[in-house]
Amino acid sequence: MDDTADAPPVHDAELDTTGLYCPEPIMLMHNKVRDMQREEVLKVIASDPATTRDVPKFCRFLGHELIHQRELDGCYEYFIRLG
């Protein structure tokens, strides 16, 4: 996983969970990945600091790869390659 300030990866879909708190961001991620295909990349934007713990666990549990993450202007961005 890359968490540097480099340009973020190209993504196939985006999910903005800004303003939502646990467990809503993860619930919405579950719904979004159902509509996607293996190897596609999902960009998730969140404002809840709990996502720094929850998103990596979500990926490990479901076999997805967290390929990039960063904090930017008080929000968190995650790029997840679906497994």
BELUR-V636630 format. One record per run of one state. SS is the DSSP state (hx for helix, st for strand, lp for the rest). FROM is the first residue (numbers start at 1). LEN is the number of residues. If there is no record, write none. Layout:
ss | from | len
SS | FROM | LEN
SS | FROM | LEN
This chain:
ss | from | len
lp | 1 | 1
st | 2 | 1
lp | 3 | 10
st | 13 | 4
lp | 17 | 7
hx | 24 | 11
lp | 35 | 6
st | 41 | 6
lp | 47 | 4
hx | 51 | 12
lp | 63 | 2
st | 65 | 8
lp | 73 | 2
st | 75 | 7
lp | 82 | 2
